[in-house]
Amino acid sequence: MNELDPAPSPPRSTLQQLGTVLWPSFFAAAVAAALFFSLVDPLKLAAISLPAHAISREFGYTLGFLLLWLATASASAFTALLLRPRKDDSAGNDFE
């Protein structure tokens, strides 16, 4: 172990892993929804994109937030996937 190779940390529980993905993505989706819906009215957006379906303004806000949360959670989950340590650390270092 040296300064470039920190001590291994204990494995995290599934609940903690979910929390590290879902909690920041929730805040990011809330900010994105606030910015988006400050410029776009859900009723006008529904009239353009889904003219055959009558939706309420509240349903438009809810659907928009959930879609943004799905997008930000996907990005956070992909980042968490990329940050996981390799399973086979004993394979040797290719860069040394």
Residue pairs with C-beta under 8 A, 6 or more apart in sequence:
1 7
8 85
12 20
17 80
20 76
20 80
21 73
21 76
21 77
21 80
22 73
22 76
24 72
24 76
25 69
25 72
25 73
25 75
25 76
26 69
26 72
28 68
28 72
28 76
29 65
29 68
29 69
29 71
29 72
29 73
30 65
32 68
32 72
33 61
33 64
33 65
33 68
36 64
36 68
37 61
37 64
41 57
42 55
42 57
42 59
42 60
42 61
42 63
42 64
43 55
43 57
43 60
45 60
46 53
46 54
46 55
46 60
55 63
